[in-house]
Structure formats: C-alpha cells, structure tokens
Amino acid sequence: MGLLIGLISPSGYAELSADEVAAAYFEPHLIEQGADDLALDDAYRLQQRYVNALSAELGPRTGYKVAMTSLSSQQHFGLSEPLYGQFLKKMLLQSPAQLPVNFGARGLVEADLLVRVGDSGINEVITVDEVLTHIDAVIPFIELPDPLWSTSLTAARLVAVNCGARYGVLGEPIAVSAGPKWQRRLQAFNVALYGPGDVLLASGNGDDLLSGPLNVVFWLLQRLRSEGVALQPGDLLSLGSLTAPLSPTIGQYRAVYQGLDSNPVTVNIEFTADE
C-alpha cells in the first residue's frame, strides 16, 4: 500500500496510507474512512510521510502553517495549543492569481498573514520579544486550504492532512524592523476579505492570532525545537486564519490589509469555472 503508518484502534481502524492521502490531494477527492482514534503524535508522523509523498511533485518545503491560533478553535477541538503543517514550493502563488473554483476536494478561502524568517538566529531566541529581530518581512496572504475529509474534522484528522495545506496567494513583502513600532503594527492591523461584486465577506485583526502574530511564531519555534527542527532563512510562516474559512464561488476575491504599511495593501485571487 505504499507509505504506511500502522494504526490499530479499538474500533478496528487499521491503516491510513500516506499514498492514499496524496491520491486524495492530487485527484482530488474526499477521504471517506475515519480516523477517530488516531493519536495526535501519530497524526504528525503520518503528516510527514504524506508531505514526503507530495514533495516529488510539489517541490521542497518552503515554510510552515500554523492552525488553531484562536482560543475558541482550540477549545472546540479540545486542544491546549495550536497545530502546524508544512508548505511546499508549488503550493504558493503570487498575487494576482487565478484558479478553478473547484481547486480542491473541499477548497476554502481565508485571509491570513505570513512572516519571513530573516536569519538562523531565530532558533536561539528564548522570549517572544526577541522574535521580531529575526523576521525581515511580513507578507499579506490569502490561504486556500483543503481539509480533504468527507466527515467532520478532528485535530488529528487535520494534522494528518497537513492542516489542509493546498494553495496560498502571496502579496508583496513589507520590510519590518525590530522595535515597538512594528510590534504595535502587528497587533493592531486589520484585514477585510471581499468576494464577487466586491461584497464584504469577513474581517479580522492581528491580535486574533494567539493574542498577537509574534506569539504564533514563538510557539512554532518552540514546537519545532522540541522536535530537533530548525527554521531556515527565507522560511515563510503562515500564522493562522484572520477570517473564517469560506467556500469560494466564481469571481474575484481580494483581501485588503490596513495598518501594515502606510497605505492599504491588497492580495487578489480570481476563481474561474472548471476547465
């Protein structure tokens, strides 16, 4: 069955193959079988096998995504901390981008935010206040996740499918500098997501992300450090949903960010009818 991780549960659930998950990604189709008894640690191991299976086609890892960065989402899934997945090179597109509206098995659209690692010194920080020194840019970002499961999500199911990573659309990088000005900007910026007809669909703020984006970076850094993994200069870190995920329809979507730069900055994606 290819890349397997053996998982035996009292309910009889046996094995979920990383190749099977990769097939669901590429075809695409929804995963039907359940994984209710999949432990979170096992889910992360399966995630890595799944990412390895994807990377032959989608290229090397270019960064990470953090999910469940709000207290309400953690409480809903019975978590005490966020979750993380990985981005591969071909998952990330430049704004303005265009995709078929049915770009995945269960594709969604949401406003997000990336930061870019400036140097390897980030791996040595011991407090959240040190993080900004090692970040060289923030990047407005529309994420286009795909949870893949046909049934309701659990934390383990989400981790197993790489936290739903499929596509993301990058805006222009905005250079940052260490100091209180950028700390305030990252806390206070806001974003509005508009859909077809320029209708406002959702909005969010920087402090929605674990009470501040730098807290998300610090959490990810500590989590990866505990696994013996170091961040690399140039790594792109997605810090979580700023707006609720929505099912897209045909037409233009834009995310407008205010407070990150002197003028509003925009990320654009057009969804088209399937070819």
matplotlib code that plots the C-alpha trace (Angstrom):
import matplotlib.pyplot as plt

x = [0.0, 3.0, 3.9, 2.1, 1.8, 0.2, -2.5, -4.7, -7.7, -10.3, -12.9, -11.0, -9.4, -6.1, -4.0, -4.1, -1.6, 0.2, -0.1, -3.9, -3.9, -1.7, -4.0, -6.9, -4.9, -3.9, -7.1, -8.7, -11.3, -12.5, -11.2, -14.0, -12.5, -12.5, -9.6, -11.3, -8.8, -5.7, -3.4, -2.0, 1.6, 0.7, -1.0, 2.1, 4.1, 1.6, 1.7, 5.5, 5.0, 2.3, 4.4, 7.2, 4.8, 3.7, 7.2, 8.2, 5.6, 5.3, 8.9, 10.7, 9.3, 9.3, 7.7, 5.1, 1.5, 0.0, -3.6, -5.9, -4.5, -7.6, -8.7, -12.2, -10.9, -8.6, -11.5, -13.7, -11.1, -10.1, -6.6, -4.2, -2.0, -2.1, -1.3, 1.1, 1.6, 4.1, 4.0, 5.8, 7.1, 4.4, 1.6, 2.4, 1.3, 1.9, -0.9, -2.8, -3.6, -6.2, -7.5, -10.6, -13.3, -13.2, -9.4, -9.6, -11.7, -13.2, -11.3, -11.8, -10.6, -9.5, -7.3, -4.1, -0.6, 2.9, 6.2, 9.6, 12.5, 15.4, 18.3, 19.0, 19.4, 15.7, 16.4, 18.2, 15.5, 14.2, 11.5, 8.8, 10.2, 13.3, 11.4, 11.0, 14.8, 14.9, 11.9, 12.7, 9.3, 5.5, 3.5, -0.2, -1.6, -4.8, -4.7, -6.7, -6.9, -8.4, -9.4, -9.9, -12.0, -15.6, -16.6, -16.3, -12.8, -10.9, -7.5, -5.8, -7.5, -6.5, -2.9, -2.8, -3.7, -1.0, -3.5, -5.3, -2.4, -3.1, -2.6, -1.9, -1.6, 1.2, 1.1, 4.2, 6.6, 6.7, 10.1, 10.0, 12.4, 12.7, 11.2, 7.9, 6.6, 6.3, 5.2, 2.2, 1.5, 1.4, -1.1, -3.3, -3.5, -6.8, -7.9, -11.2, -12.0, -14.2, -15.8, -17.6, -19.3, -16.9, -19.1, -17.5, -17.4, -15.3, -12.8, -10.2, -7.4, -3.8, -4.5, -6.8, -3.7, -2.9, -3.2, -0.6, 1.3, 4.7, 3.2, 2.4, 6.0, 7.3, 5.0, 6.0, 9.7, 9.4, 7.4, 9.9, 12.8, 11.4, 11.4, 15.0, 13.9, 15.4, 13.9, 15.9, 16.4, 13.7, 11.2, 7.6, 5.4, 1.7, 0.2, -3.4, -6.8, -7.7, -11.2, -13.4, -12.8, -15.4, -16.3, -15.4, -17.7, -16.7, -15.4, -12.8, -11.7, -9.4, -8.0, -7.3, -4.8, -4.7, -2.1, 0.8, 2.1, 1.4, -1.2, -3.6, -2.2, -4.2, -4.0, -6.1, -7.4, -9.9, -11.9, -13.0, -15.3, -13.7, -11.9]
y = [0.0, 2.3, 4.6, 3.2, 4.0, 1.2, 2.5, -0.1, 1.2, -0.5, 0.4, -1.7, 1.2, -0.2, 1.7, 5.0, 5.2, 8.5, 7.4, 7.3, 10.8, 12.0, 10.5, 12.4, 15.6, 15.1, 13.7, 15.4, 13.5, 13.4, 10.9, 8.7, 6.4, 7.6, 8.2, 8.9, 7.0, 8.5, 10.0, 13.4, 12.2, 9.5, 12.1, 14.2, 11.2, 10.5, 14.1, 13.9, 10.8, 12.5, 15.6, 13.4, 11.8, 15.3, 16.8, 14.8, 16.8, 20.0, 20.6, 21.2, 22.7, 26.5, 27.1, 26.2, 27.0, 27.2, 26.4, 26.7, 30.0, 31.3, 30.2, 29.4, 27.0, 25.2, 24.8, 23.4, 20.7, 20.0, 21.5, 23.3, 24.7, 25.3, 22.7, 23.0, 21.9, 22.5, 24.4, 23.1, 25.3, 24.8, 25.4, 29.2, 31.5, 35.2, 37.8, 38.3, 34.6, 32.5, 29.1, 27.0, 27.4, 23.7, 23.7, 21.0, 18.3, 20.8, 24.0, 27.1, 30.7, 32.8, 35.8, 35.0, 36.5, 35.3, 36.4, 35.6, 34.4, 36.7, 34.7, 31.5, 33.4, 33.0, 29.4, 30.8, 33.1, 32.4, 35.1, 36.3, 39.8, 38.6, 37.1, 40.3, 40.8, 37.8, 38.5, 40.5, 40.8, 40.4, 39.2, 39.6, 36.2, 34.6, 30.9, 28.3, 25.3, 21.9, 19.8, 16.7, 14.8, 14.0, 13.7, 16.2, 17.3, 16.4, 17.8, 14.5, 14.4, 17.9, 17.3, 14.1, 16.0, 18.6, 21.1, 21.3, 23.0, 23.2, 26.7, 30.2, 33.6, 35.9, 39.7, 41.9, 41.6, 44.5, 45.0, 45.0, 46.2, 45.3, 47.7, 48.9, 50.4, 47.0, 45.2, 47.7, 47.3, 43.5, 43.7, 46.4, 45.8, 44.6, 42.8, 42.7, 39.9, 40.9, 38.5, 38.7, 42.0, 43.5, 42.3, 42.3, 38.7, 38.8, 40.7, 40.2, 41.7, 41.0, 40.2, 37.4, 35.3, 33.9, 37.4, 38.6, 37.2, 37.1, 34.7, 32.3, 32.4, 31.8, 28.9, 27.3, 27.9, 26.1, 23.3, 22.7, 23.0, 20.2, 18.0, 18.9, 21.0, 24.5, 27.3, 28.5, 32.0, 32.6, 30.2, 31.5, 31.1, 31.3, 32.5, 31.3, 32.4, 36.0, 35.3, 32.3, 29.8, 30.2, 28.1, 30.2, 31.0, 32.1, 35.6, 38.0, 37.9, 40.4, 40.8, 44.3, 44.9, 48.2, 49.1, 47.0, 49.8, 53.5, 52.6, 49.6, 46.5, 44.0, 40.4, 39.2, 35.8, 35.0, 31.8, 30.6, 27.9, 24.5, 23.8]
z = [0.0, -0.2, 2.6, 5.6, 9.2, 11.2, 13.5, 15.3, 17.2, 19.4, 16.8, 14.2, 12.3, 11.0, 8.5, 6.7, 3.9, 3.1, -0.6, -0.2, 1.3, -1.5, -4.1, -2.4, -2.8, -6.5, -8.0, -5.9, -3.8, -0.3, 2.2, 3.3, 6.0, 9.6, 11.9, 15.2, 17.3, 15.6, 18.3, 17.6, 17.7, 15.1, 13.0, 12.9, 11.8, 9.1, 8.0, 7.4, 5.3, 3.3, 2.8, 1.6, -0.9, -2.2, -2.4, -5.5, -7.4, -5.4, -4.6, -1.3, 1.9, 1.8, 5.2, 7.7, 8.5, 12.0, 12.6, 15.6, 16.7, 18.4, 21.9, 20.7, 17.9, 20.4, 22.9, 20.1, 19.2, 22.8, 22.3, 24.6, 21.8, 18.0, 15.3, 12.4, 8.8, 6.0, 2.7, -0.4, -3.2, -5.8, -3.2, -3.1, -5.9, -6.5, -6.5, -8.7, -9.0, -10.8, -10.0, -10.9, -8.3, -7.6, -7.0, -4.3, -2.9, -0.4, -1.1, 1.1, 1.1, 4.1, 4.8, 6.6, 7.2, 6.5, 8.1, 6.5, 8.6, 8.2, 9.7, 11.6, 14.9, 15.3, 16.5, 19.5, 20.9, 24.4, 24.7, 22.3, 22.4, 20.6, 17.6, 15.6, 15.4, 13.2, 10.9, 7.8, 6.2, 6.6, 3.6, 3.2, 2.3, 1.2, 2.1, 0.1, 2.4, 1.6, 4.6, 2.4, 4.9, 3.9, 7.6, 10.4, 11.3, 14.5, 15.5, 14.5, 11.1, 10.3, 11.3, 9.2, 6.0, 6.7, 8.3, 4.9, 3.1, -0.7, -2.1, -0.9, -2.7, -1.6, -1.7, -1.8, 1.1, 3.5, 5.2, 9.0, 11.7, 15.3, 17.8, 19.3, 16.1, 14.4, 17.5, 17.6, 13.9, 14.1, 17.0, 15.5, 11.8, 10.3, 7.1, 5.2, 2.7, -0.3, -2.7, -6.1, -6.6, -4.0, -1.2, 2.3, 3.5, 6.6, 8.6, 11.3, 13.3, 14.2, 17.8, 16.7, 16.1, 19.6, 21.0, 18.5, 15.5, 17.2, 19.8, 16.9, 15.6, 19.1, 19.6, 16.3, 17.0, 20.4, 18.9, 16.1, 18.5, 20.6, 17.5, 16.6, 13.6, 12.9, 10.9, 7.9, 6.5, 3.9, 5.5, 5.2, 8.3, 8.0, 11.3, 11.1, 9.9, 10.2, 8.8, 8.9, 6.0, 3.3, 0.2, -2.9, -5.8, -9.3, -9.3, -7.9, -4.2, -2.5, 1.0, 2.0, 4.8, 6.7, 9.3, 8.0, 5.6, 5.2, 2.5, 2.3, 0.7, -1.3, -2.3, -5.3, -6.5, -9.2, -9.2, -12.6, -13.9, -14.1, -17.3]

ax = plt.figure().add_subplot(projection="3d")
ax.plot(x, y, z, "-o")
ax.set_aspect("equal")
plt.show()
